[in-house]
Amino acid sequence: MRLLCTALSLALIYQLVDATLSKTDAKKMASKTLEEKILHSDRIVQDRGLVVTDPKAKDIVLEHKSYCAKKMKERHFWGDVLGYITPWNSHGYDIAKMFGNKFTLISPVWLQVKRKGKEMFQFTGLHDADQGSLISPCLCDVCELPEQAELSATCRL
């Protein structure tokens, strides 16, 4: 009987010690949660002091969903702005619709170049192409040598 009581006591002590030495999930979750602003702002990013040469990651995470609803159709940068949207990120289409006036061009990205062997490449993604949004077909050059393989930035019409 005494042996059974000792064994149970040791098992109970082992469980308690193990429980107190293990990491808690609450600490992990607290360190990973970041505060985000989701509200619309009455002021543009320049007025909020967010356009800086050395942005901080916490400011980007905090402000990435906030925008000035009153000025979202107005353009504040007069250079060319190219936006890319992809079929695997449907939120990109929503952003392009909301902020379309702020972009000079919006380019859909459907094709992917995948290497097949040492000297072969395969274009994939044609099944994602929206034929209704194509203005003109674009043929891109691919170098023949694997170490020089780059897509040219220009298209032939």
C-alpha positions in Angstrom: 0.0 0.0 0.0 2.8 2.3 0.9 4.5 1.6 -2.5 1.3 2.5 -4.3 0.9 5.7 -2.4 4.5 6.7 -3.1 4.1 6.0 -6.8 0.9 8.0 -7.1 2.6 10.9 -5.2 5.5 10.8 -7.6 3.2 10.8 -10.6 1.3 13.7 -9.3 4.4 15.7 -8.5 5.8 14.9 -12.0 2.6 16.3 -13.6 2.7 19.5 -11.6 6.3 20.1 -12.3 5.9 19.4 -16.0 2.9 21.8 -16.1 4.8 24.6 -14.4 7.9 24.3 -16.6 6.1 24.2 -20.0 5.6 27.4 -22.0 2.1 28.8 -22.0 0.2 29.5 -25.2 -1.0 32.9 -23.8 2.5 34.3 -24.0 3.0 33.2 -27.6 -0.3 34.7 -28.6 0.3 38.0 -26.8 3.6 38.5 -28.6 2.1 37.7 -32.0 -1.0 39.8 -31.9 -0.5 43.3 -33.4 -2.8 46.2 -33.2 -4.4 47.3 -36.5 -6.5 50.3 -37.5 -9.4 49.4 -39.7 -11.2 52.7 -39.4 -11.3 55.3 -42.2 -9.4 58.4 -41.5 -10.4 62.0 -42.3 -6.8 62.9 -43.2 -4.6 61.7 -46.1 -1.4 59.9 -45.3 0.8 63.0 -45.9 -1.2 64.9 -43.2 -0.9 61.9 -40.8 2.9 61.9 -41.1 3.1 58.5 -42.7 5.0 59.4 -45.8 8.6 59.1 -44.5 11.9 57.9 -45.9 12.3 55.4 -43.1 8.9 53.8 -42.3 8.7 51.6 -39.3 7.2 48.1 -39.5 4.8 48.7 -36.7 3.4 51.8 -38.4 2.8 49.9 -41.6 1.0 47.1 -39.8 -1.0 49.6 -37.7 -2.1 51.7 -40.7 -2.2 49.3 -43.7 -6.0 49.1 -43.7 -6.8 52.7 -43.0 -7.4 55.2 -45.8 -9.1 58.6 -46.3 -12.5 57.8 -47.7 -13.1 61.5 -48.7 -10.0 61.6 -50.9 -9.8 58.1 -52.2 -10.8 59.1 -55.8 -8.3 62.0 -55.9 -4.7 61.5 -57.1 -2.0 63.1 -55.0 1.1 61.7 -56.8 1.5 62.8 -60.4 4.1 60.2 -61.5 3.1 57.0 -63.3 1.8 54.3 -61.0 1.6 50.7 -62.1 -0.5 48.2 -60.1 -0.4 44.5 -60.5 -3.3 42.2 -59.7 -3.2 38.4 -59.6 -5.9 35.7 -59.9 -4.8 34.1 -56.6 -5.4 37.3 -54.6 -9.0 38.3 -55.1 -8.5 41.3 -52.7 -6.3 42.9 -55.4 -9.3 43.2 -57.7 -11.2 45.0 -54.9 -8.4 47.4 -54.3 -8.1 48.1 -58.1 -11.8 49.0 -58.2 -11.7 51.2 -55.1 -8.5 53.1 -55.9 -8.5 52.8 -59.7 -8.1 56.6 -60.2 -4.8 56.5 -58.4 -3.2 54.1 -60.9 -1.9 55.0 -64.4 -2.0 51.3 -65.4 -3.3 48.2 -63.8 -1.7 45.0 -65.2 -3.1 41.6 -64.5 -0.5 38.9 -63.8 -1.6 35.5 -65.1 1.5 33.8 -66.6 4.2 32.1 -64.6 7.5 30.9 -66.0 8.5 27.6 -64.5 11.8 25.8 -65.2 11.6 22.3 -66.8 15.0 20.7 -66.7 18.2 22.6 -67.4 17.4 24.4 -70.6 13.6 24.4 -70.8 10.9 26.7 -69.5 7.2 26.3 -69.4 4.6 29.1 -69.3 1.6 28.3 -67.1 -1.4 30.2 -66.0 -3.3 30.6 -69.2 -6.4 29.0 -67.6 -6.5 32.1 -65.3 -6.5 34.6 -68.1 -9.5 36.8 -68.4 -9.9 37.1 -72.2 -12.4 40.0 -71.8 -9.8 42.3 -70.2 -7.0 41.7 -72.8 -6.3 44.8 -74.9 -3.6 43.4 -77.1 -1.6 40.1 -76.9 1.9 40.4 -75.5 4.7 38.2 -76.5 7.7 38.1 -74.2 11.2 36.9 -75.1 13.0 34.3 -73.0 16.8 33.9 -73.4 17.9 30.4 -74.5 20.7 30.0 -71.9 19.5 29.1 -68.4 22.0 31.5 -66.8 20.6 34.4 -68.9 16.9 33.5 -68.5 15.0 36.7 -68.0 11.7 37.9 -69.4 12.2 41.0 -71.4 10.4 44.1 -70.0 9.1 45.1 -73.5 6.4 43.5 -75.5 6.0 43.2 -79.2 2.6 44.1 -80.5 
